[in-house]
């Protein structure tokens, strides 16, 4: 099957698997962290109009816009509750607020801020992350049995470091802000960074585990985590968050799920 034919099947499966909240209305929601707020993508701070999930800007082909194209007869509503710097433990408040809108489809980005701040011995942190994520997915499914939830893996931040570290200004920015020190600090060595890779693999395994517990409701493709970055897909403002090109890449990769995941 060629790529176009494969895409048509995937889009049809995704569209048919999402039930409308009420006749003529489809609610697309987003919870999680700054990856879903378009943080530093074009301007400093949140750029929610550029969100890969709910953005309406002409420069982004978001999931919201894709659903609007697939359901021209319906009103498609976007509700973005994501908050920068959020961790899995913060999902409870976001989910509680979002569910008042009776969303049909929800994207969840969480884990990057968790894995960047865990203790050296992170077994307990990993367990708490898994429990927090499982609890909120469970609440969404219990509240609305027909909901579809897209869980996204934590991106390959080691690859991001490999690409952005070649830019002289990036190391200075990372050290100034103190973001994800284990991976990005100038004092980190390769052993530390490989330790971070272990955390990254473990947290994505936890996300996959939660996804597998809700096969009728959760869409998840672990291979998305292996997507490599190019410099044009990283925000030059902080050398960490996605640029507009990066957000479009996320939108594309997460939309094109496997046939098995997207099937109703």
N, C-alpha and C positions, 0 to 999 in steps of 0.2 A: 504494500500500500504506500502511495506517495505521501509526502508530508501534508499536502493540502487536504487530501482525503482523510488522513488521520485526524487532523485538526477539526474538520467538520464533524466527525463522529464524536470527538471529545466535547465539543461545544454543545452538541445536541444532547449528549448524556448529562452534562452539567446542568443545562437549562431545564431538562425534563425532570431532574432530581430535586429541584427546588420548588417547594409548594408556596403559593402566595399566602401572605398573612391574612388578607381578606380580598375579596374579588376586586381586581383592578389595581392592587397595590403590592409591591414587592419591596421589602426593607432589607437593605444591605448594611450590616454593621461591622465595626472594627473595634477591637480592644487590644491592649498591649502597650508597647513601648514606642520610642521615637521613630522606629522604622516605619510605623504606620502613620506618623504625623508629618512626614516629609521634612524632618528636621534638617536644617541647613542645606536643603537641596538646591535652593535658588537664593533665598535670603536667610539672614541669621534667624535662628529659632524655628518655630513651627511653620510649615508650609502645607497646611491641611488640604488646600486646593490641589496639591500635587501628590497626595497620598496614592500609593499604588493600589490601595483597596477602595477608597471612597472618593478619590479626587475627581473634580469636574473640569479642571484646567485643560485647555486644548493641547497642551504639551504632554499630557499623560494619558495613556490608554488603560485606565483603571478597571478593576472588576465592576465597579458601579456602572461605568460607561458601557462595558461589554454586556452587562445584563440589560441595560436600557436599549441597546441595539437588538438584543434577542427578544425583548418583550416590548415592542413599540406600542402595543395596545394597552400597556399597563403604566401606572405611575410607579416609578422606581425612586425610593427614598433612601438617602445615605445618612447614617448616624455614626459618627466617629468619636469614640470615647477614649481612645488611646492617650496615654500621658507619657511624655519623655521621662527617662530614668526609671520607669516602672519595672518591677520584678514580678514574679509569679504570685507572690503574696499580696500584691496590689490588685490582682484581677478581680477579687471578690467585689470590691466597690464598683468597679467598672461594669462587671457583668450584671450586678443588681440594678444599676441605672439603665443599662442597655435593654434589659428584658422588658422594661415598661413599654418599649416600642414594638414588641412582638416581632423581632427580626426573623427573616426567613433564611438568611445566609450571614454568617459571621466569620471574619478572619481574625486569627489570633497570632500576634507576634510577641513572644516572650522567651526569655532565656539568656539573651546576650548580656544583660546587666547582672543577672544572677551569676553566670559563669565567670564574669570578670571580677567579681567581688567575693567569691567563696574563700573560705579558710584553706590553709594548706592541706589539712585533712578534711575533705569535703563530703565524706560519706553521708553525714547527717544533713548537710545542705542539699545534697542531691535527693535524699528521701523527702525532705520538706518541699522541695520544688515539685516533685512528682505528685505528692499528696495535694498540694495547692492547685496544680493544673487539673488533676483528676476531679477534684471537688467542683471546680467551676464548669468543666465540660459536662459533668453529671447534672449540675443545676440547670444548665441551658437545655439539655436533652429532656430532663424531667419537666421543665416549664413548658417546653414546646416540642412535642415528639417528632414533628416533621422537620425540625431545623437541620440545616447543613452547616457544619463547622469546618473551616479550613485551618488546620494547624500547620504552621510553617516551622521548619527546622532552623536552628541557629546557623547563620551564614558561616562560611569558611573564613574566619577572622585571621587565621594564620596566613592564608593566601592574600588577604587584604594587607597584612603587614609586609609580605614579600613585595607587593606591588608599590605600596605607598612609601615604604622606607627608602626607595630609590630617589624620592624627592627630598632635597635637603631641608625644606621648610617643615616637613611633616614631623620629624623627630622632635623639633623644638615645640611644635604645637602639642604633641602628645605629652611631653614632659611638663609643659606649662599647665595643662588641664589635669594631668594625672589620670587619664582615662585608661582603663584596662591595663594596669601597671605590669602584671605578670607577663603579658604579651608584648606591650608596646613601649615600656620604659627603656630608656637608654642603658639602664643598669641591668637589664635582663640579658641572659645569655641563651644559647640554643637549648641547653638542658631545661631551662625554665619555660621556654616557648614550647618545647615538646611536651612538657607537663601540662601546659594549657591545652594542647591538642588532645591530650587524654581526657581532660574535662569536657572539651567540646564533643568528643565522641560519646561520652557517657550521658551528657544532657540530651543529645539528640536521640540516643537510645531510649531515654526516659519518655521523651515526647512520642516516639514511635510506639512505645508500650501503651501509653494512654490512648493513642489513636486506635490501636488494635482492639481496645476494650469497647469501642463504640463503632463497629463497622458500618452500621446503618446510617450513621449521622456524620461521621468524621471523615474528611478528605485529607490525605497525607501522602506525600511522596518524599522519602528520605534522600533520594538522589539530588533533590534541589540543593541540599547542603554542599554538594560537591561542585557547584557552579563556580568557575573561576572568574575573578574580577579583572577588569582592565582599568587603567587610570581614569579614563573618561567616565567610568561608572561610580567613581568615588568623589565625594564632595571635597573640593580643594579648601573649603573653609575650615574643616577640622580633620580631614584625611581619615575619616572614620565612617560617617554616615553616607548613604547612597546619594549620588547626584541625580538629576532628572533622568539621565540615561540609565543609571542604576535602578531607579524606581521602576522604570519601564521594563527593565530586565526582570525584576522581581515579579511584576504584574504578569509578564508573559510566561515565565517559568511556573509560577504557581497556578496559572489558569490552565496550562496544558498538563493536567494530571494524567496519570495512566488511565486506560479504559476501565480497569478494575476498580480504581478509587472513585472515578467519577460516576460510575453506573448507579442508578437508583436502587 
